[in-house]
Amino acid sequence: MNNFGDMIKQAQEMQKKMKELQEGLANLEVEGSSGGGLVKITVTGKGEVKKIKIDPSLMKPEESEILEDLIVAAFNEAKKKSEEASAEEMKKLTGGLNLPPGFKMPF
């Protein structure tokens, strides 16, 4: 019965660490850019957009299509960095255990 109690204790500790990780990801910010830095987007570790910075040289009506494409590219880069940072933090928490995609913690 002692092993079961230890497993419960470990699961509770993992749950506590997961909560701390999720709070940390909410505070983590990463930046994606495109167009040689003309468009920059900052997102949280949870993928929420925090800030968009657009170089004034792109604020011309004839440049709108280029600007739209650059915003999408910058967001996608920032999102990818956010996902990589989240995966790295999760890897630290699980001790390198590769969990299946979509696996939700806590249990």
N, C-alpha and C positions, 0 to 999 in steps of 0.2 A: 504494500500500500504506500510505502514511502516513495517509491519511484513515481507513482501517479501524482502524489503531492508535489514532488519536485517538478514534474511536467506542468502542472497547473501554475506553479510559481514562475516557471520560465515563460509560459504563455502570457502571464500577466505582465512580466517585465518587458517582453517583446511588444505587447500592446502599449505600454507606457512609452517605450522608445519610438514606436510608430507614431504616436500622437505628437511627440516632440519633433520628429522628422517632418511631419505634415505642417506643423507650425513654422519650422525652419524654412521649408520650401515656400511658404506664403511670403516670407521676408526676403528670400533670395531673388535677385534681379539679374537678368542676362540681357545683352543687347545684340540685335541682329542689324546688319546694315547692307545696303545695296547701292549701286551706282557710284562706287568708289567713296562711299561715306556720305553721299548726298541725302540719303534717307536712312534714318536710324529709328529702330523701334525697341523699346525696353519692355520685357515681360517678366512676370514673376515665375517662380519655380512651378506654379500651378497653371501657367500658360495664360494668365490674365494680362492684357495690355495695360501698361502703366504710363507710357509716354511715347509720343511720336515726334521726331524732329525732322523737318524738311528744309533743305537748303533753299534760301529765297530765289536762287536762280531757276528753280523749277516751278515757280509760281506764275507761269505764263499760260494763257488759255491754250496756245498751240502745243504746249508740253503736257497737257493733262493726261493723255494716254500713257506717255512715258512715266509720269509720276505715279499713276495707278499701278503700273507694272512693277515699279520700284518698291512701292509700299507692300505689295503682295510678296515680293522676293525678300524684303527685309523682315517681314513678319514670319515667313516660313523659316528663315535662318534663325531668328530668335526662338521660335517654337522648338526647333530641333535642338538648340543649345539647352533650352529649358528641360526638354525630355531627357537629354544626356545627363544633365546635372541631377535630375530626379533619380535616374537609374543608378548613377554613381552613389548617391546617398543611400538608396535602397540596398545596394550591394554591400556598403559598409555595415548597415544594420543587420543584414542577413548573413554576414560573414562570408560573402562571396557565393552564397547559394543562389543559383539561377532559378527564379520562380517563373512559372509559365505566364505568358502574356495575359493580362486581364485578371491575374490573381489578386484578390483584394485582401488587404490587411487592415485592421485586425480581423481575425477569423470571423 
